Amino acid sequence: MATFDVIFIGGGPAGYVGAIRAAQLGMSVAVVEREALGGTCVLWGCIPAKALLESAAIATKLTHSAEFGVTATDVKLDYGIAMKRSRAVSTQNSKGVEFLFKKHKITNIKGTAKLAGKNSVTVKLPDGKEEQHEAKKGVVISTGSRVKGLPQAGLELNKTTIISSDEALILERAPKTMAIVGAGAVGCEFADVFNAFGTQVTLIDVMPAILPLEDGECSAELAKSFKKRKIDVVTGAKIGNVKVGAKGVTMSVETGGKSQPLEIEQVLVAAGRAPNVEDIGLKEAGVQLTDRGFIKINERMETSAKGIYAIGDVAGPPMLAHKGSREGVVLAELLAGQPHVHPVNYGNIPNATYCHPEVASIGLTEQQCKDKKLEYKVGRFPFSANARARTSGETEGFVKIIRDTKYGEILGAHIVGPHATELLHELAVARENEFTVEEVDLAVHAHPTLSEAIAEAALDSLGRVVHI
């Protein structure tokens, strides 16, 4: 048995970042991980998917290259090569986490952990042997989440004709036809990727709009862009009559009272994730779950069992890597007894979807402002009026800022367009520090930049936009 200050079960963005912060604060730390370090984000999510999206962006750009005076001939698309590059990027990031563990003297235990009484865990090693370790300050569950199928709709994952994002990341070729069920961030990103590599994509969602958690105007703008690229977007849909064959799937898709048959080579199910709560010994340890199956925690990330904490996807939505990482940092500081620990601001977690055009947001949507009966004003600025966007030929989308009428507080910010996921953070900093739209305007924005669209949207919310 080895004794540590803290043991993290799971080495994804929540666990590994929490472990590094704990080590920085002088604690002895161990992380138990059954796969490579980095978790779903590095191995099967954020990183490899974004590498594929970069390949998709190049493929799409090449179709318009002649407009820029560059004629590309004999362009060949090979999803297999793009996939192999994405896997290499993923491996590189995972190796980077290994290096950070060595740098901070964090013990990396490869195996499967289970709670084993007060402040201790047992670990089953790859060779079948078991060992037990103790944590003086706490055990942190950061086991993340996993993909899931839709068996209730007849779409049980079989990894060949009905696949998840995991299998999509290791396909050797892009299928000729694909239905993507679920039009959240994951579904929209893969619709972008496979469309760019020549697949005829049908994007299906039961909700009335794609990206249903985003502001309605943003969802509509992305749907318009997708349709221009000949992605078939079907919302408010009900799937039925699913028949799974060896080489394809047939189904009916009902929307607006009409039903249409669909025959496709593969179905990609992108409709949510399930928390990894099984076989950790939660019940025996007295750790309670929420009615949705996540681990129940309080504002200090404590579970119902003393000395056991939970962070990241397993502790509930939003199921985002950066949310889990922030929880890991805050928990490490709490365990170290740091004074004045800044709590996680769950109202200021950015949303980012990396399809093209990108979609990013923070704070309240306009509908949420209406539901809360807030007094607000909206400022918008289209990228079609932005000089930098014109130079790059990426003029789709807009910046939308919702401000409080009385004080100018930024209630919400929404961006659709080029590099939206990067641009958003000016407004994330503004909201975290309670800057007003007037203070955003006071910052001089370099010209020509995409960021000028943010300044102009702020001005528009004040009724004095310059360039439209």
N, C-alpha and C positions, 0 to 999 in steps of 0.2 A: 504494500500500500504506500502511495505517495500522498503527501498533503500539500494542498495549494490554498491560496486565499480564495480564488474564484475558479470554477470550472464551467465552461460554456459547452453545452451540448448542441453542436451544429456550427460549421465554419463558413456560413454565408455572410452577406453584407452586414447583418445585425451582429452575428457572433464574432466574426473576425475583427470588425471595427471596434466593438466593445472590448474585445480582448486586448487590442493594441492600446486603447485608451487606459485600460486598467493597468497594463504593464508600464505605461508612461507615468502613472501615478504611484509606482513603486510596489505594486502587488505582484505576487507570484501567480501565474495564470496557466491553465491548461485548456485546450480545445479538443473535444472529441468529434471527429468527422469521419464518416464511413466512405465518402467519395474524396475527390481532390478538393483542396481549399478553394473557396470562392462561392460555393453554393449555386443555387439555380441561376442567379444573375450572371455569374461569370461562366458557368458551364453550359446552361441550357436556356438562357433567357436574354437578358439585356445585351450582353457583349456580343455573342455570336449573331444575334438577330440584327444588331446595328451594323455589324460587318457586312451582312447580306444586304441590308438597306443601302449601304454605301455602294455596293456592286450594282444594285438596282438603279441608283441615282446616275451612275456613269452610263449604264445602258440607255436610260431615258434621255440623258443629255446628248448622247451620240445621235439620237434620232433628229435632233434639232441643230446639230453641229454646223451644217451648211450655212445656217443663218449667221453664224459667227465667222464665216470665211474659212471654215475647216471642213473639208469634205472627207468623210470617213467611208471608205469602201470595204467591201468584203468583211463586214462586222459579223462575228460569230458569237452567239450566246451559249454559255456552258455553265449551267447551274452547279454541276459537280465540282468544277474548279472553284467557283465562288464559295461553295460549301466548305471545301478543304481549306480555303483561306480563312474562313470564319472560325473553323475549328482551331487553326494555328493561332489566331488572335486570342481565342478563349484560353488555350493552353498557356500562352505567354502571360496572360493576366493572372492565371492560377499560380504559375511559378513566381510571379511577383509577390503574391500573398505569402508564399513559402519563404521568400527572402525576408519579408517584413517580420515574420515570426522569428526567424533566426536573429535578426537585428535586435528585436525587443526581448529575446530570450523567453519566448512563449513555447510551452511544451505542446507539440502537436501529436495527439494520440489517434492513430488510425484504427477505427473500430466502431461498434454500435453500442451506445450508452443507454443505461436504464437507471432510474432513480432507485436508491437502495437504502432507504432509511434517512434519518436526519443528517443533512450535510454530506452525503456520500453518494457515489455512483459506481455501478459495476460496468465494465467495458468488455464486450466480447470482441476479441481480436480476430483478424482474418484467418489465423490458423486454428480458430475454435477455442483457444484458451480464454480464460476470464481473469480479469484483475479488478481490484477495487481501489478507489481513490477518494480522498476526503477534501471538502472545501470549507475553510473556516468562516468565510464571509458569506458565501452563497453559491448555489447552483443556478445557472441561467439556461433556460430552455430556449434555444434559437434554431429549432429544427425546420423552420420554413414551411413551404407548401409544395403541392404537386399538381400536375395536370389531372383533369378528370373528363370522362366522356359524358354522354347524355343517354344513358340506357333507357330512360323513360320515353325517349323519342325514337328508340331503335338504333341509336348511334353509340353502341358500345365500342370502345377502342379495340381494334385488332392489329394495329401497327402496320397494316398493308394498304387496305382501301379506306379504312377509317382511322385517321391518325391524329395525333396531338402536335403541338408546337415542338415537342421533343423530337419526334420522328421527322418533322419538316426540316429540322436543322441538320439532318444527316442524309437527306435524299440525294441520290446520285444524279438525278435529272428532274427537271420540272415537268409535271404531267401536262397533257394537252388541255384537260379540263379539270377544274376543281371547284367545289362548293366550300366556302368557309362559313361555318355556323358560329355566330358570335361576332358582333361588330364593335367590340370595345377596342382598346389600344392594340392588343395582340392580333386580333382579327384584321384590323385595318392595316397594320404593318405588314402582315403576310400577304394581304391582298395586293399591296404595293409591290412587294418583292416578286411574287409569281406572275403578276401582270407584266412587269418589266422583262421577265424571262420568257414571255410568249404564251403563258397559260391563259386560257379563257376562264376568268374568275367570276363566280357568282357569290356575292357577299350577302349573308342572310342574318336577320336579327328579329327577335320577337318584339322588341321595343319599336316605337314609332320613328326613331331616328338612329343613325349610326353614332358612335361615341356618345351614348345616352347620358353620361355623367357630365359632359361638357355643355357650355352655353349653346342654346339652340341655334344661334346664328353661325357659330363655328361648325357645328355638325352639318348644317345645311350647305355651308361653303365647301366642306370636304366632300360631301356627297356629290355636289355639282362637279367638282374636279375629277372625282373617280369616274363619273358617268362620261365625261369628256374623253377619258382614257379607255372607254369601253369596258369598264368593270360594271357588271350588272348588280346594282344595289337593290335589295329587296327587304323592306322593313315592315313592321307590323305583321310578321309572317308566322304561319303555323306549318310545321313539317309533319307529313304523314306518309303512310304506305312505303316505308323504307324497306328496300330489298337489297341485301348485301351479297354481291357475287365475288368470284375470284379475281375478276379484272375490273370491277367497277361497282357503282352504287346507283340505284334508281330511287326516286322519292317524288312525292308531290309537295308543292309549296303553295299554300293558300294565303292570299293577301287581298284585302279589299273585296272580299266575297267571291273572288275568282281563284280557281286552282289551276296550276300549271305543272306538267310533268317535267322532271329534271333527271337527266342521265349524265353522270360524271365519272371520271376515272378515280378521283379520290375526294374524300370529305375530310377537311381539317376542322376539328372541333376546338373552338377557342372561346368556350363559354364558361369561364371561371376556373378557380383552383380550389383544392381542398387542403386544409391544414394538416401537417404531419403530427398527429397526436397519438397515434397507435403505438403500442409496445414500448412506451417510455416509462411505464409504471405510474402514470398519473393518478389513477383511481386509488391505488394502494398508498400513495403518498398524501392523499387528501386534496389533490389539485382539482378544482372545479372548472367546468367548461361553461361557456355561454350557450344560449339556446341555438346558436348557429354553429356550434362545435369548435369554437376557438377557445384558447385558454383565457380565463377571466383574470384580469389584472386591475390594480388600482393606479393612481397617478404616479406612484413610485415603482411601477412595473412589478409589484409584489403579487404573487398568486395567493390563493386561500391557504396555502401551506407555508409555514414560517421557514425562511431561509431559501425558498425556491422562487425564482423570478422567471418572467417570460418576455421576450422581445421579438420584433419582426412579424412576418406573416402569420406565424402560429398564434400570435396574440391579437389578431384581428385586423380589419381594414383600417386605412388604405393599405393594400398589399403592394407596397412599393419599396424598392431597395433603399432609397435614401431616407425613407421614414424609419426603416429598421436600423440603419446606421446611426441616425440621430438618437434613437432609443438606446442603442448600445453605448454611445458616448455619455448620455445623461445617467444611465444606470451605473456605469463605471465610476462616475464622479460621486454619485450618491453612496456607493459601496465604500469609496475611499474616504467618505466623511468630509468632502469638500464643502466649504461654506458658500452660500448663495448660488446653488446650482440652478441654472436657467432651465425650467421645465420644457418638455417638447411642446411646441405650439402647433397642435394638430389642425388649427384653422389656417395655417400658413405653409402647408405641404404642397409643393408644386406638382401638377400633373403634366406629363410629357408623352406625346405620341409622335414617333419618329418617321411616319410615312411622309410622302411628298404630295402636297405641302404639309409641313409639320404643324402640329397643334399643341399649344401649351397654355396652361391656365393656373391661376392661383386665386383663392378667395371665393366669393359668392358669384353665382351666375345671375343673370338679370331676372330669371324666373324666381330664384331663391330670394332676391331682394323684394320682388313683388309679394311673394308668400309671407315674408316677414313684415310687409307693409312699411318698408323703409322709404324715406324721401331720398331720391337719388337722381343723378344726371349721368348720361352716357356720352363719352367722347369716342369717335372712331376716326381712323385714318387708313386709307387703302394703300397697299404696297404699289398699286398701279401709278400712284402719284409720288412715289419715292424714287429719287434719282439713282440710288445705289441698286435698288431692285431692278430698275430698267436696264442698268448696265449689264447685269448678270442674266437678264431675260427671265427673272423669277418674280412676276408681278401679281400672282394670285394671292388672295387673302387680305388681311387687315389686322390692325391693332384695335382693341376695344377696351376702354377703361371705364369702370363704373365708380363714380365718386359719390360720397355723401354730400347732399345739397348744402347743408349748413356749414360744415367745417372743412370740406375738401378731402376727407379721409378716403383712401382707396379701398373700396369695398370688394372689388374684384377686378381682375385683369385677364384678358383672353387674347391670344394671338394665333392666327392661322397664317402661315406663310413661310418664306425662306428662313431657316435657322431660328424658328420660333422658340425651340427648346433652349437655345442659348440666350436669346433676347429677353426672355421672361425674367431673368434673375435681377435685373435692375429694379423691377417692380416687386420682386420677393424681398429684396433688401429694404425697399421703400416701405412696404407693409410691416416688416418686422420692426422697423424703427419708427413707425407711425408718421412717416413723411406724408405730406399732402400733395395733391397734384400741382399746386403752386411751387412746392419745393422741387418736384421733378423737373418742372419747367426751368427753374433757376440754374440747374446743371447744364453747362454748355455742351451740346452734343456735336461731335465732329461731323463735318460734311465732306463728301457724301458717305453716309452710313445708313444701314438699316435701322439703327437705333433712333434715328431722327423720327421715325414713324411713332415711336413711343412718346417723344416730346410733343409731336403734333396731336396725338390722341389726347394727351393731357390738356393741351391748349383747347382742343375741340370741346372737351367737357366743361371748359370755362367760357365757351362761346367766342373764342378768338383764334381759331385755327388759321394758319398762314397760307399753306400751299394747296388748298382746295377751295 
